Amino acid sequence: MVIASLADTVLRQIETVQDTVNEAFFEPVIRVGVTGLARSGKTVFITSLVANMMDRGRMPHLVAAAEGRIEAAFLQPQPNDTVPRFDFESHLSHLTARAPQWPDSTRAVSELRLSLRVRGAGLLAGLQGPRTIHVDIVDYPGEWLLDLALLDKTYAEWSRETLARLQGRAEAGQFAEIAAQTDPAKTLNEPTAKALAEAFTGYLQAARNAGYYDCTPGRFLLPGDLAGSPVLTFAPLPGEGTGPRGSLLREMNRRYEAYKRQVVRPFFYDHFARIDRQVVLVDALGAIHKGPRAVEDMRGAMTDILGAFRPGRNAFLTQLFQGKRVEKILFAATKADHLHHKQHGRLSAIMEALVRGATDRARFAGAETSSLVIAALRATTEDTMTHKGGDLDVVRGTLLDTGKQAAFFPGELPEDPNHLLTPAREGAESWLDQDYRVMNFAPQPLTLRPGDGPPHIRLDKAAQFLLGDRL
């Protein structure tokens, strides 16, 4: 087992060296990972980004586009034949149809290659012809990213931490009841193991819906073709060590280790370890609406996510001998169109405070980080209404559930982010002086002029941060 693992590691390092040499001397490749937790808008982000890179009329803050140096952008077959292609055309057709609708959310890894023909900048630009730069976009669920933290934890450690988190959570009621009636030292009984795993999966789904973000293992929520397999049929149980031979505890321990070995580790080597630019999308408004505990849980999740990265600069020799490092990390608060632009600065300050611990660690390691408030596809318009004798800044849009037009005011975000983060850290049950709301808007019908991509908010600034130095 150890020899096979070492051989696999050496083989992957050889592949990394080959990729690095090819990129250094031929056509450069920028691998951009896009992730985020549920309903953060990954699919819409990638679709709108690619559409706006191909038709760049709405990208004034992407310097190479503003200077007219991007001569062409086109989609090519992806380099990895074993990974599903991101279905860009289908997603874009959903967003631009006469009756537009949001595309389905991310449920597995997918990939798309966007190739750009770019002229150089500076004094020597006229002496050089245009060059081709490939942007490989890798889309993967954020729940899988959080699983990387399991690689450094034993089953006993993970169980202890998970069971401690469940205390006081109503969503864990059914699982806690079944677990309390189970003796981990008794002989393995498959129906018991299945009942525990199903109850634990039910808890994870309810916890995610309630706004919690520490929902690992991630494949329990997005099992794909692993549904029902032993590698997803385990749950946390109390007890130290591996348990007696043939016991339920020992089998749960074995399946947990198999999950790390056969699910988590291949994801790390095959996809995550090859990324050099990363986007983490965050539905900060949704967390604020759900309350202080959801905000604190999101802050912890952002720190855990950063802990999965290997931040730093991608020097040539570093790539040869140590593999890829994540050079740039963008934390983007999505759904900026749910707020009037006068509140965007406040949401940006809250976002920066939420990820402060994570970004400090990345910058210390040499990576560049940024926080932005964006909307990959603008679904609302802004308006000002008279309310109680004063002006109220609102957004207008079509409600997703009813199809009716509505004006919406989500609440006044505080100027000081600590007014949210302090009660969140202290475990407050609710916000004392404010009621924050969210609304689900449907995409608006679009009439795009030639050369224009879908309307957005600051997507061009996100592209400049991620790609500008290489263009």
C-alpha positions in Angstrom: 0.0 0.0 0.0 2.8 2.4 1.0 4.8 1.5 -2.1 1.8 2.1 -4.4 1.2 5.5 -2.8 4.8 6.5 -3.2 4.8 5.4 -6.8 1.5 7.4 -7.5 3.0 10.5 -5.9 6.2 10.3 -8.0 4.1 9.8 -11.2 2.0 12.8 -10.4 5.2 14.9 -9.8 6.6 13.9 -13.1 3.3 15.0 -14.8 3.6 18.3 -13.0 7.2 18.8 -14.3 6.1 18.0 -17.8 3.2 20.5 -17.6 5.5 23.2 -16.2 8.1 22.8 -18.9 5.5 22.8 -21.6 3.9 26.0 -20.3 7.2 27.8 -19.8 8.5 27.2 -23.3 5.3 27.0 -25.4 1.8 28.4 -24.9 1.2 29.5 -21.3 -1.7 28.1 -19.3 -3.5 29.8 -16.4 -5.5 27.3 -14.3 -8.3 29.1 -12.5 -10.3 27.2 -9.9 -13.8 28.4 -9.1 -15.5 27.2 -6.0 -17.9 28.3 -3.3 -20.4 26.8 -1.0 -24.0 25.9 -2.0 -26.0 28.6 -3.9 -23.1 31.0 -4.2 -23.4 31.2 -7.9 -20.5 29.3 -9.4 -22.2 28.2 -12.6 -23.5 31.7 -13.4 -20.1 33.2 -12.5 -18.2 31.0 -15.0 -20.9 31.3 -17.7 -20.9 35.1 -17.5 -17.1 35.4 -17.2 -16.5 33.3 -20.3 -19.3 35.1 -22.2 -17.9 38.5 -21.3 -14.3 37.4 -22.2 -15.6 36.5 -25.6 -17.7 39.7 -26.1 -15.8 42.3 -24.1 -18.0 45.4 -24.5 -18.7 45.4 -20.7 -15.2 44.8 -19.5 -13.6 48.3 -19.2 -11.6 47.4 -16.1 -9.9 44.4 -17.8 -6.9 46.4 -19.1 -5.9 44.2 -22.0 -9.5 44.4 -23.3 -9.8 48.2 -22.7 -6.5 48.7 -24.7 -7.8 46.4 -27.5 -4.9 44.0 -27.1 -7.2 40.9 -26.9 -7.6 40.1 -30.6 -9.7 37.0 -30.3 -11.2 34.6 -27.7 -12.4 31.2 -28.5 -13.3 27.9 -26.8 -11.1 24.9 -27.4 -11.4 21.2 -26.4 -10.4 20.8 -22.8 -7.0 19.1 -22.2 -8.3 16.5 -19.7 -10.3 13.8 -21.5 -11.5 12.3 -18.2 -13.2 15.4 -16.8 -16.7 16.5 -17.9 -16.7 19.7 -20.0 -18.4 22.7 -18.3 -21.6 23.0 -20.4 -21.2 26.7 -21.2 -23.5 26.8 -24.3 -26.4 25.3 -22.4 -26.0 27.5 -19.4 -25.7 30.6 -21.5 -28.8 29.7 -23.5 -30.8 29.3 -20.2 -29.7 32.8 -19.1 -30.3 34.5 -22.5 -33.6 32.8 -23.5 -36.8 34.8 -24.0 -37.9 33.4 -20.6 -34.6 33.1 -18.8 -33.9 30.8 -15.9 -31.0 30.1 -13.6 -28.9 27.1 -14.7 -28.5 24.0 -12.5 -25.9 24.2 -9.7 -22.5 22.6 -9.6 -22.7 18.9 -8.6 -19.3 17.6 -9.8 -15.9 18.7 -11.2 -16.0 20.2 -14.8 -13.6 22.1 -16.9 -13.5 24.5 -19.8 -10.6 25.9 -21.9 -10.8 29.5 -23.1 -8.0 30.5 -25.4 -7.0 34.2 -25.9 -4.9 35.7 -28.7 -3.2 38.7 -27.1 -0.8 41.4 -28.3 1.9 42.4 -25.9 2.2 45.8 -24.2 5.0 48.2 -23.8 7.8 49.5 -26.0 8.7 46.1 -27.6 5.0 45.2 -28.4 5.4 46.2 -32.0 8.3 43.8 -32.5 6.4 40.8 -31.2 3.5 39.0 -32.7 0.3 38.1 -30.8 0.6 35.1 -28.5 -1.9 32.5 -27.3 -2.8 32.2 -23.7 -5.0 29.3 -22.5 -7.3 29.8 -19.5 -8.4 26.5 -18.0 -11.4 27.1 -15.7 -12.0 24.2 -13.2 -15.4 24.2 -11.5 -15.8 22.2 -8.4 -18.2 22.2 -5.3 -16.9 24.0 -2.3 -18.1 21.1 -0.1 -15.4 19.0 -1.7 -12.8 21.6 -0.9 -13.6 21.5 2.9 -13.0 17.7 2.7 -9.2 18.4 2.3 -9.0 19.2 6.0 -9.9 15.6 6.7 -6.6 14.4 5.3 -4.9 15.4 8.5 -7.5 14.1 10.9 -8.0 10.6 12.2 -11.5 9.1 12.5 -11.5 9.7 16.2 -10.5 13.3 15.8 -13.1 14.0 13.2 -15.8 12.2 15.2 -14.9 14.2 18.4 -15.0 17.6 16.6 -18.2 16.7 14.6 -20.1 15.4 17.7 -19.1 18.6 19.6 -20.6 20.8 16.9 -23.9 18.9 16.9 -24.6 19.9 20.5 -27.6 22.3 20.5 -28.3 22.0 16.8 -32.0 21.0 16.3 -31.1 19.7 12.8 -29.1 16.9 14.4 -32.0 15.5 16.5 -32.7 12.3 14.6 -29.0 11.4 14.2 -28.2 12.2 17.8 -31.1 9.9 18.9 -29.9 7.0 16.7 -26.3 7.5 17.8 -27.2 7.5 21.5 -28.9 4.1 21.1 -25.8 2.6 19.3 -23.0 0.8 21.0 -19.9 1.3 18.9 -18.1 -1.7 20.4 -20.7 -4.2 19.3 -20.3 -6.4 16.2 -20.9 -4.6 12.9 -24.5 -4.8 11.7 -24.9 -3.4 8.2 -28.5 -2.1 8.7 -27.3 -0.2 11.7 -24.4 1.3 9.8 -26.7 2.3 7.0 -29.2 3.9 9.4 -26.5 5.9 11.0 -25.1 7.1 7.7 -28.6 8.1 6.4 -29.4 10.0 9.5 -26.1 11.8 9.4 -26.6 12.7 5.8 -30.0 14.0 6.7 -28.4 16.2 9.3 -25.8 17.6 6.9 -28.5 18.5 4.4 -30.6 20.2 7.1 -27.6 22.0 8.5 -26.6 23.3 5.0 -30.2 24.6 4.5 -30.1 26.3 7.9 -26.9 28.2 6.9 -24.1 26.1 8.4 -21.0 25.6 6.3 -19.1 22.9 8.3 -20.9 20.2 6.4 -18.3 17.5 5.8 -17.8 14.9 4.3 -18.9 16.9 1.2 -19.7 13.8 -0.9 -22.5 12.9 1.5 -24.3 16.0 0.0 -23.2 15.4 -3.6 -22.6 11.6 -3.8 -22.9 11.2 -7.6 -22.1 7.6 -8.6 -20.9 6.8 -5.1 -24.4 6.9 -3.6 -25.0 3.8 -1.4 -21.4 2.6 -1.5 -19.6 1.6 1.7 -17.2 4.6 1.3 -20.2 6.8 2.0 -21.7 4.6 4.7 -20.1 5.8 7.9 -20.9 8.4 10.6 -19.2 9.9 13.6 -19.2 7.8 16.8 -17.7 8.3 20.2 -14.7 6.3 21.2 -10.9 6.3 21.0 -8.7 4.1 18.9 -10.0 1.8 16.2 -12.3 -0.4 18.3 -12.4 -4.2 18.8 -12.0 -6.4 15.8 -15.2 -6.8 13.9 -16.9 -3.9 15.7 -19.0 -1.2 14.3 -16.4 1.4 15.4 -13.6 -0.3 13.6 -15.6 -0.6 10.4 -16.6 3.1 10.6 -12.9 3.9 11.1 -11.9 1.8 8.0 -14.6 3.4 5.8 -13.5 6.9 6.9 -9.9 6.1 5.9 -11.1 4.6 2.6 -13.1 7.9 1.9 -9.9 9.9 2.4 -7.8 7.5 0.3 -10.2 6.9 -2.6 -12.2 10.1 -2.8 -10.5 13.0 -1.1 -6.9 12.3 -2.1 -7.5 11.7 -5.8 -9.5 15.0 -6.0 -6.5 16.8 -4.4 -3.9 15.4 -6.8 -6.0 15.3 -10.0 -7.7 18.8 -9.8 -6.9 20.9 -6.8 -3.1 20.7 -6.7 -2.8 21.9 -10.3 -4.6 25.2 -9.8 -2.6 28.5 -9.7 -5.4 31.1 -9.4 -8.5 30.6 -7.2 -11.9 32.2 -6.9 -13.9 31.5 -3.7 -17.6 32.7 -4.1 -19.5 33.6 -0.9 -23.1 34.3 -0.4 -22.4 36.7 2.5 -25.9 38.3 2.3 -27.5 34.9 2.7 -25.4 34.2 5.8 -26.2 37.6 7.3 -29.9 36.9 6.7 -29.7 33.6 8.5 -28.2 35.1 11.6 -25.0 35.5 13.8 -24.3 31.8 14.0 -24.3 31.4 10.2 -21.9 34.4 9.9 -19.5 32.9 12.4 -19.8 29.5 10.7 -19.0 31.1 7.4 -16.0 32.9 8.8 -14.6 29.6 10.1 -15.3 27.9 6.8 -13.3 30.6 4.9 -10.3 30.0 7.2 -10.6 26.2 6.7 -10.8 26.7 2.9 -7.6 28.8 2.9 -5.9 26.1 5.0 -6.5 23.7 2.1 -4.5 25.9 -0.3 -0.7 26.1 -0.8 -0.4 29.8 -1.3 2.8 31.4 -2.6 4.5 32.4 -5.8 5.0 30.0 -8.7 8.7 30.4 -9.4 9.9 28.1 -12.1 12.1 25.9 -9.9 9.4 25.8 -7.2 6.9 24.4 -9.8 9.5 21.8 -10.9 10.3 20.4 -7.5 7.2 21.2 -5.3 4.3 21.5 -7.7 1.8 24.3 -8.3 1.2 26.9 -5.7 -1.9 29.2 -5.6 -0.6 32.7 -6.6 -3.8 34.6 -6.3 -7.0 34.1 -4.3 -10.1 36.1 -4.9 -12.9 36.1 -2.3 -16.0 37.4 -4.0 -19.3 38.3 -2.2 -21.9 37.5 -4.8 -25.4 38.9 -5.4 -24.3 42.5 -5.3 -27.4 43.3 -7.4 -29.5 42.5 -4.3 -28.2 45.7 -2.7 -28.3 49.3 -3.8 -24.8 50.4 -4.9 -24.7 52.8 -1.9 -24.3 49.7 0.4 -21.7 47.9 -1.7 -18.9 49.5 0.3 -20.3 48.2 3.5 -20.7 44.7 2.2 -17.1 44.9 0.9 -15.9 45.9 4.4 -17.8 43.0 5.9 -16.4 40.6 3.4 -12.8 41.7 4.1 -13.4 41.3 7.8 -14.9 37.8 7.3 -11.8 36.6 5.5 -9.2 38.6 7.4 -7.6 35.6 9.1 -7.5 33.6 5.9 -6.0 36.4 3.8 -3.3 37.3 6.3 -2.1 33.7 6.2 -2.1 33.7 2.4 -0.2 37.0 2.1 2.4 35.9 4.6 3.1 32.9 2.3 3.5 35.2 -0.7 0.1 34.9 -2.4 -1.9 37.9 -3.5 -5.5 38.1 -2.2 -8.4 40.4 -2.9 -12.0 40.8 -1.8 -14.7 42.0 -4.2 -18.5 42.5 -4.2 -19.8 41.3 -7.5 -22.9 40.1 -9.4 -22.0 37.8 -12.3 -25.4 38.5 -13.9 -27.3 41.6 -12.9 -31.0 40.7 -12.3 -32.3 43.9 -10.8 -32.4 47.7 -11.3 -32.0 50.4 -8.7 -34.7 52.8 -7.5 -35.4 55.3 -4.7 -38.8 55.2 -2.9 -40.4 57.5 -0.4 -40.8 55.6 2.9 -42.0 57.2 6.2 -41.2 60.6 4.9 -37.7 59.8 3.7 -35.9 58.3 0.7 -35.3 54.6 0.7 -32.8 53.1 -1.8 -34.2 49.8 -3.2 -33.6 47.3 -6.0 -36.4 46.1 -8.3 -36.7 42.7 -9.9 -38.9 39.8 -10.8 -39.5 37.4 -7.9 -38.4 33.8 -8.7 -41.3 32.1 -7.0 -44.2 34.3 -8.2 -43.0 36.0 -11.3 -44.2 39.3 -10.0 -42.2 42.6 -10.0 -41.2 43.7 -6.5 -39.1 46.5 -4.8 -36.8 45.2 -2.2 -34.8 46.7 0.7 -32.7 44.1 2.5 -31.9 46.2 5.6 -29.2 48.7 6.4 -25.8 47.1 6.7 -23.5 48.6 9.5 -20.6 50.8 8.6 -18.4 48.9 11.1 -18.2 45.2 10.3 -17.6 44.4 14.0 -21.2 45.3 14.7 -21.9 42.0 12.9 -18.8 39.9 13.6 -18.8 40.5 17.4 -22.2 39.1 18.1 -21.4 36.3 15.7 -18.3 35.3 17.6 -20.2 35.6 20.9 -22.8 33.1 19.7 -25.8 35.5 19.7 -29.1 34.0 18.6 -30.2 36.9 16.4 -29.3 40.5 15.5 -30.4 42.9 18.2 -31.2 46.1 16.2 -31.8 45.0 12.6 -33.7 42.6 10.5 -31.9 41.5 7.4 -33.8 39.9 4.5 -33.1 38.2 1.3 -35.2 37.8 -1.9 -34.8 35.3 -4.7 -34.9 37.1 -8.0 -35.3 35.6 -11.5 -32.9 36.6 -14.3 -34.2 39.4 -16.4 -34.8 39.0 -20.2 -31.7 40.3 -22.0 -31.3 42.2 -25.3 -27.6 42.2 -25.9 -25.9 44.5 -28.4 -23.2 43.0 -30.7 -20.0 42.8 -28.8 -21.6 42.9 -25.3 -21.7 40.1 -22.8 -24.4 39.7 -20.1 -24.7 42.7 -17.7 -22.7 42.3 -14.4 -21.3 44.2 -11.5 -17.4 44.3 -11.2 -16.9 41.0 -13.1 -14.3 42.9 -15.2 -12.4 43.8 -12.0 -12.4 40.2 -11.0 -11.0 39.2 -14.4 -8.3 41.9 -14.1 -7.2 40.6 -10.7 -7.1 37.0 -11.9 -5.7 37.3 -15.4 -4.5 40.9 -15.9 -0.8 40.3 -15.0 -0.6 37.5 -17.6 -2.3 39.4 -20.4 
